[in-house]
Amino acid sequence: MMTGPVYESISAECSFIDAINRRDAAAAARILNQAFEQVDFDGAIESRSALLTAIAGGRFGIVAMDPRDIHVPFSSGSANVLVSTWTFDRKKHRVTDVFFCDVSHACVYRLIAEQLTIVAP
């Protein structure tokens, strides 16, 4: 059984997907750091508030992700980079998420940066 910082980041990633699928912006907000930014597949940068609005409005529809396919190319304990494949909007996207240990909240892993890349139509 996996434990520790990598497990906590993967768990946060799964909770984030769940919040997106439930259109629960409040739950997503608890995972996103205040300084969060997303680089979309077309290079546009979205702020935390714009992403939360998109989640509440259902812009992503249902997002499918297999947590067994998450790769962790970098982990320093306090920062973890997760690479996974999400399917939404009838396309596969490679998603790179950066989580860090928010010590102001007893080391809760928060998502601070995300990049989406379309990998298959």
NORVENFEN-V720567 format. One line per field, one symbol per residue. ss: DSSP state (A for helix, B for strand, O for the rest). psi: psi as a letter, one per 30 degrees, with the letter a starting at -180 (. if undefined). A space follows every 10 residues. Layout:
ss=???
psi=???
This chain:
ss=OOOOAAAAAA AAAAAAAAAA AOOOAAAAAA ABBBBBBBBO OOOOBBBAAA AAAAAAOOOO OOOBBOAAAO BBBBBOOOBB BBBBBBBBOO BBBBBBBBBB BBAAAOOBBB BBBBBBBBBB O
psi=kklaeeeeee eeeeeeeeee ffhieeeeef eklfgkkkjl fgfkkkleee eeeeeefgef bkkkkjffgk kifkkgefkk kkklkkklhg lkkkkjkjkl jjffhhhkkk kfkkkkkkfk .
